[in-house]
Amino acid sequence: MMETVQLSMPTHTTADALCKLAAGIFELSNAQALDSRFAAKLLKKLEKEAQRVMSHPLTPLHQADSAALQDALSQLRDLLNRSEASLLVQSNARLRAS
C-alpha cells in the first residue's frame, strides 16, 4: 500500500538529474572507489525513482529523455553485473586454492 501511494505522488526529480547521478555512481564504481554492493543498492533506489519519473502522467518525459535515462541505468547495471561476476570468480578461485 505504501509503495503504491509513493509511486502515484509527483516527484521533483528530473530525468537529467537521475542520469547525472547514475553517471557519477558509474564513474566511482568503475574506479573501484565505491563498493559494488553499495552501488547496487543505490541503483535499486535510482530505478524506483526513474520509474516514478517516467510513469507519472502529469509530467510526461520526452522520448529522448526517457531513452537517455534508460541508457544510463543500463550502463550502470551492466557495470555492476560485471563487477559481481568478477567477485564470484575471485571467490571461487580462493575456494579452490584453500
C-alpha positions, 0 to 999 in steps of 0.5 A, spaced: 500 500 500 505 504 501 509 503 495 503 504 491 501 511 494 509 513 493 509 511 486 502 515 484 505 522 488 509 527 483 516 527 484 521 533 483 526 529 480 528 530 473 530 525 468 537 529 467 538 529 474 537 521 475 542 520 469 547 525 472 547 521 478 547 514 475 553 517 471 557 519 477 555 512 481 558 509 474 564 513 474 566 511 482 564 504 481 568 503 475 574 506 479 573 501 484 572 507 489 565 505 491 563 498 493 559 494 488 554 492 493 553 499 495 552 501 488 547 496 487 543 498 492 543 505 490 541 503 483 535 499 486 533 506 489 535 510 482 530 505 478 524 506 483 525 513 482 526 513 474 520 509 474 516 514 478 519 519 473 517 516 467 510 513 469 507 519 472 502 522 467 502 529 469 509 530 467 510 526 461 518 525 459 520 526 452 522 520 448 529 522 448 529 523 455 526 517 457 531 513 452 537 517 455 535 515 462 534 508 460 541 508 457 544 510 463 541 505 468 543 500 463 550 502 463 550 502 470 547 495 471 551 492 466 557 495 470 555 492 476 553 485 473 560 485 471 563 487 477 559 481 481 561 476 476 568 478 477 567 477 485 564 470 484 570 468 480 575 471 485 571 467 490 571 461 487 578 461 485 580 462 493 575 456 494 579 452 490 586 454 492 584 453 500 
